[in-house]
Amino acid sequence: MSRPAFAAIILAAGSGTRMNSAIPKVMHPLAGRPMIAHLLEALKPLAPAATVVVIGPRMEAVTRLVAPADSVVQDPPLGTGDGVRIGLDALAGRLAPQGDIDDVLVLYGDTPLLRSETLARLLEEQKRLPAAILLAGMRPVDPGPYGRLVSAPDGAILRIVEGADAGPEERAIGLVWGGLMLIQAGCLPGLVAALDRNNAQSEFYLTAIVGLAANQGLRCRMVELPGEELIGINTRAELAEAEALMQHRLRRAVIAGGTTLVAPETVFLSADTLLGRDVVVEPNVVFGPGVAIGAGARIRSFSHIEGAVVGAGAIVGPFARLRPGAMLEEDVHVGNFVEIKEARLGPGAKANHLSYIGDSTVGAGANIGAGTITCNYDGVNKWRTTIGERAFIGSNTALVAPVEIGDGAIVAAGSVVTHDVPPDALTLARGQQVDKPGRAAEIRSRLRRKN
C-alpha cells in the first residue's frame, strides 16, 4: 500500500529580530545554503503533493528561492496558528475527504538540520497507526523555552503547553515538542478555526490545536525523533551551533565516501560539496558552494575553493584560490598563491606559484611561470586569454587580453604581451637591458656626500 499523499506547510514569516539582521531569518546560510533551502531539499525525496511557504511582508527573496513552491504572505503576524490558516488557503479544495491530500505536515523554516529519513519516519508512523495529530517529540538537555508535551497514562498527548505559559509542574516535563506536526487534512481546518489568542503572547498558537483535538476525542500521539535535527535557529549563536553540527555531519559523510580529511575539524564543506574517492584534503581548507573534486586529487592546506571543478589527480595549493568558473582537468597543478577564475586548465597544465589566471583557456601541458597575470579587465569589459598546449609562459609575464598564445610557444620572462603569439614562436616583449660599468659606485658616493 502506498503512502498517503501529504502537503507541507513551512512557517517562515519570522523576521529574525533576535538575529539583529535585515535579512529574513530563513535566508541566513548554513553550509553555504540558506537554511530554508536545506528543509526544501529534505522534503524533495518525499514528493509532497504541494508545498506552501508562509512568509512575512517584504520577503521577495524568500519567494524567489523557494519557487516552484507556493509562497503566501502573513501580514500582520498573528502567530503560528494564523500562519497555518493562511497556508491552508493555498490548499483550498485539495484537502481530504474531497481532495487528494490526506495529511498536512507543518514545519518551521528555521530547522535546517532535518533529514529526509527523519521526515519519512514520521510519515511512515502515521501510515502505521494513524492519528488526528502526530507530533515530533524530543528530549533536549535544556527544555527551557520549548512547549511541553502533557500526556495521558496511555501515552496519548493531551496538550502542548508553551514554555512561556508553563507552570512549575509542566516545566519539569523533559519531553517537549520538536516543531513538527503531521495532521489529518480532514480535521485541520476546523481545529485552526477554533483557535483563540488567550495566552501570554496574545497570538494564535498552533500548539493549541492539540488540546482542542483531545477535547473532541481525536487521537493525538507522539513519535520521538533525534533532538539534534529538530533544533530551531533564532539567534546568531544558535546559527553557529547549527553550523558546527552540520559540518560534523558533512565531514562524516565525505569520510565514509572515501575521502581523507587530515584534520577534519579544520575543513569546512558546503552542503553540495562533492569529493571523489581517494581525495586527500589537508588542514584548513574551505569549500564554498558548487565544488566537485575528482578522484585522487589532493587539496593542500589553506586553499579556498568555490564554484569550481577539479579533475582527477590534480593538486591544488597550498594557499590557492579557485573562484567560480574554475575548471581544472586531470593532473593539473595549481600551487601557492595562485588564483583561478572563469578559466579552464587542460590536462597536466601547471601554474605553481604567484599567478592570476582569469577568463582564460589553458591548453594541456602548458606551464605558467611565477608572477604571470592575465589582464582580463579593461575597466569596462572582460576579455579572454587563450594559451595553447605545451606553451611556456615565463615568470612575471602580463598577458593583455584579448590575446592568444599558440601551441608550443615560449614567452620570455618579464614580457608584456599585447598581441597574438604564433605557435612555436619565442616572444620577448620587454625593455632592452643596458649596463653602465662603475655607475653604481658613483651613485653611492654621491648619495653619501648629500648626507
N, C-alpha and C positions, 0 to 999 in steps of 0.2 A: 504494500500500500504506500502511495506517495505521501510526502509531507504536505500538510495543508498549506495553501497559499497564505502569505503574510505580507503586510505592508510595514514599512519602517517610518516612524516619525522621529526626526532628530531635532532636539531642542537646542538651538544655537543663537538665541537672541541676546545672550549676555554681552554687555558692552565691555566687560573686563575692567571694571572700576578698580579692583584691587591689583590689577596688573600695572596700573598707572601708565596707560598706553592709549594712543589714538587708534591703534589697530584693534579690530574686533578680536575678542579673546580666542575664538576658534581658528583664527588665521595665524596665530603665533606658531613658529616652526618647531618641529621635533624631528630630529634626524633628517633635516633637510626637506621636510614636507609639512605643510600646515596641519595642525592636529586633527581638524575635521576630515582631511583627506585620508588619514590613517583609518578612521572609522568607516568611511565610504569604501575603502579598499577591503576592509574586513567583511563588509556586507556583500561585496560583489559575488563571491563564490556561492552565496546562499540564494541568489537570484530572487530578491524581493519583488513582489508584483508591482509595487510602487514605493518610491522613496520621497518623502516630503521633509524639507528642511525649514524649520521655523526660525526666522531671523528677525533682528531689530531694524529700526529705521537706518537709512544711510549705510547699509551693508552690501552695496552692489558688488564689492569684491568677492564676498562670500557667494552671492548668486552666480557669478561667473565661474567660480571654482567648482561648485557642486553640480553644475549642469552636466548631464541632462536631468538630474533630479529636480523636482519642482521646489521652488522657494516661495514661502508665504511670509508676509511681514506681520509681526506682532507689535502693534502700536495703539495704545500705550502698553508697557509691560505690566501685566497684572498677575504674574505667577506662572508656574509650570502647568497647572491645570488649564489655565486660559490658553497657554501655548498649544497644548494638545487639542483643545477645542478648535483653534484656528487651523491646526494641521488636518483635523478631520474634515473641515470644509473642502479641502482639496481632494478628499477621497469620496465625495458625495456620490451616492449611487453605486458604489463598489463594495460596500460592506455587506457581509452575510447577515441575514439569510438570503436576501435578494441578489447580492453581488458575489464576486469571485474571491473576495478577501475574507479569510476565516479568522485571522488573528492580526493584531496590531502590536508591533514591537516598538516600544518607546525607549529612546536612548538620549544621552546627553552628548553634545558635540565636543565637550572637553574631556572625553575619556578615550584618548588615542591608543591606549595600551591593549584594548580589547582585541582578541584574536578571533579569526573565523571559527576555529574549532570550539571556542567557548560559546559563541553565539549559537552554533549548531547544536551544542549540548542542551542549551535552553529550549530550542525548538523541538529537539527530539524528546525532551522530558515532557513537553506539552502534548506531543503526539502520544506518548506512552500512557499518560494519566492526565487527561485534560482538566484544566481548572479555569474558572472565570478570569482569575488573575494569577499568573505565575511570576513570582518575584525572584530576583537575584539577591542572595544574601552573602554576607562576608563577615569576618571577624578581625577587624583591624586592631593593631596594638593599642591605638588611642581612638576609641569610638567617638570621642568628642562631639563634633557637630553633626554626625550622621543621624539619620532617622532610625529609631529603634524598632525592631520587629517584635511586636507583642503577640504571643502565640497562645493557643488553647492547649490543653493536655494532650490532644491527639496530633499536635503539630500544625494544625491549621493556623494561618495567620489571621488575627482578628483586626489589627490596625497597625499603622505606622505612626509613631509619634516623633515629630521633628525635634531635633536637638534643642532648638530654642524654646520649645513648648514642653519639654520633658521634665517630669518631677524626679525626685531623688530615686525612687524605686525604678523608674523607667531608665534613668541614666545609668543604672547599674547593669542593664542588659548589654551583653557583649556582642550579640548578633544584630547586625544593622543592615539596612537596605543598601544594596550596591549600585543603585541608579538605573537598573534595567527592569522593565515590566513587559510581560507578554500578556495581552488582554484579548479575550474573545471579542470579535468585532461586533457581535450582536448586542452585547451589553454595554460596550464602552460609551456610545453617545449619551445614553441615559445616565450613566454614572457621572460623566463630566458635567452634564446639565444640572445635576443635583448639588454641585459643589457650592460652598459659600466662602466668605472671607473672614470668618470668625476665628482669627489666630493672631499670633504675635506680629506677623508681618503684614497683616491685612491684605493677603493675596489668596488667589485660588490655588491651593496646594494640590498637586496631582496625587500625592501620597494619601490624601483623604478619601480617595475612591475605594481604598481597601476596606476601611471601616464601613463605608456605605454598602459595599458589596456583601460584607459579612452580615450586616444587619438585614439584608434582603435574603439571607440564606444561601448566597452564592459562595462556592468554594474558592478560597484563596490559599495558596501554598507557596513554598519557597524551595529553591534549589541553591545550595551553597556553591559559590564559584570562587576562583582564585582572587584573593583580595588585591594582589599586585596589578591585575588587569582592570579592576573596577575603579581605581582611584581617579578622582576628578582633579582638574587643574584650575586653581583660582588665583594663584599668585606666581610671581616670577621664581620664588624659591621652590614652589611645587613644580614649576616647569623644569627647573634644573634637576630636581629629584627624578622626575619622569624621564628626562634625557638620559640620566645615568642608568635607569632601568632598561630603557630602550637600547642603549649602546651595549649593555651586557647581553641582552637577547640577540642583537645582531652579531656580536662577536662570536657567541657560541654557535650561531648558525653557520658562519663562514668557516670556522674551525672544523665543524662537523662535515662541511663540504669539501675539505681537503686543502684548505689554506693554512699556512703557518703565520701566526701573528707572534713575533718575537717577544713583544711586551704588550699584550692585549689591552691593558688598561690605558695605554697611551695612543692607541689607534682609534680614530673617530670615523664612523661609517654613516652613510646616508641610507635611508630605507630601501633605495633601489640599487645600491652598490652590488655589482656582480664581480666576484673574484673567482677565477678559474682554479682548477686543480693544480696543486704544487706551486701556487703563487706564494712568495715569501714577502711579508710586509715587515720592515724593520720599525724600530720605535719612532714615535712622534710623527705619524703620517695622518693627514686629514683627507677624507674623500667627501667631496661635495656631491650634489645630485648629478645623475646621469653619467656614471662611470662604469666601464666594463674593462676588466683586466684579463688578458688571455692566459692560458695555462703556462706555468713555468716562468712567468715574469717575476722580476724582483723589483720591489719598490723600496728604495733606500730612505734612510731617516730624514725627517724634516721636509718631506715633499708635500705639496698641496695639489690635489687633482680634482677638477670639476668639469663635467660635461665633456669627458674625453674617453677615447677608446685606445687601449694599449694592447698590442698584439702579443702572441705567444713568444716567450723567451726574451722579451725586451727588458732593459734595465733602465730604471728611472731614478735619478737623484744620486747622491743626497742633495737636499736643498733645491729641488726642481719644482717648477710651477707649470702645470698643464691647465690651460684655460679652455673654456667651451670651444668646441670645434677642433680640438687637437686630436689627430689620429696617427698613432704610431703603429706601423706594421711589424711583422716578425723581426725579432733580433735587433731592433733599433736601440741605440744607446743615447740617452739624454742625461747629461751629467749635472754637476753642481752649478747653481745659479744660472740655469737655462730656463727661459720662459717660452712656451709654445702656445700660440693662439690661432684658431682657424687655419690650421696647417696640417698637411699630410706628409709624413716622412715614410719613404718607401723602405722595403726590407733591407736591413743591415746598415741603414744610414746612421751617422753619428754626429752628435753635437755635444761634445763632452764638457764644455765649460763656458760660462760667462757670455751667453748669446741670447738674442731675442729673434725668434722666427715667427712672424705673423702674416696671415693671409698669403700663404705660400704652399708650393708643392715641391717636395724634395725627392729626387729620384733614388732608386735603390743604390746602396753602396756609396752614396755621397758623403763627404766629410766636411763638416762646418767647423772652422777654426775658432779659437777663443776670441771673444770680443766682437763677433760678427753680428751685424744688425740688419734686418730687412726694414728699410724705411718705407713703411706701407701707408702712411697717412700724410697728406699734403695740407692739412688744416681744414679741408672740406670733404674730400673723398678718400676712400680706401682703395689701394691698388695692389695687385698680386705680383709675387715674385715666383719664378719657376727655376728650379735648379735641377739640371739633368742628372742622369745616372752616372755614378763614379766621378762626378765633379769634385774638385778640391777647392775649398774657399779658405784662403789664408787668414791668419789672425788679424783682428782689428780692421775688418772689411765692412764697408757700408754699401749695401745693395739698394739703390734708389729705385723703387718700383714706379711704374711697371717695367720689369726687366726680366730677361730670360738668359740663363747661363746654360750653354749647350752641354750635351753629354761629354764626359771626359775632359772638360775644360779645367784650367787651373787659373785661379785668380790670386795674384800675389798679395802677400800680407800688406796691410795698410792702404788698400785701394778703396777708392770711392767710385763705384761702377754706376754709370748713368745710362748706358745703352746696352743692347743685347751682346752677348759674347758667343761667338761661333763654337760649335763642337770642337773639342781637342785643341782649342786655342789657349795661349798663355796671355793673360791680360794683366798689365801693370797700369794702374791709374792713381799715381801719387807724384808728389813733387820730387825733383831730382836732388839727390844728396850732394852737398857742397862741403868740402873740408878746407879749413884755413889753418895751416900749421902755426902753432905758437900763440894763437889769439886767445886761448883760454887763460894762459898765464898773464897775458897783458890785461885782460879784463879783471882778473882777481887783484892785480896790483893797483889798478885804477880805483877799484872799489875800496880797497884798504886805505888809500890816500884820502878818500872822501870822509872816512870815519875818523 
